[in-house]
Amino acid sequence: MLLNGQELAALVGNPADTQTGNSVSGTLHRAWIDVKSLFGGSDRERILSEAKRGEDAIRKAYLDALADGGLPANAVETVSNQASEINGAHDQVKALRDTAKL
């Protein structure tokens, strides 16, 4: 049985807002990036470094959830698939940041 994001959040108690899919910390992080770019200029490398920091936090949360062993069996596959997608996004942001350093 595959679960959608809302079902998974309800099942495992994810702090994400199940209507928008946004967590409070994720929303705050995006706002922080916006503020930094507003007052710190639009330095692409700094913005991408901050985005990577957010991706690192998301990736760690998923890895911790999988390693914890507390997920219901029917949620493990969904969380694993999402973790794989997050790893791809993380790598993409990292590559963009590294390119901006050049």
Buried (B, 14 or more C-beta within 10 A) or exposed (E): EEBEEBBBBEBBEBEBBBEEEEBEBBEEBBEEBEEBBEEEEEEBBBBBBBBBBBBEEBBEBBBEBBEEEEBEEEBEEBBBEBBEEBBEEBEEBBEBBEEBEE
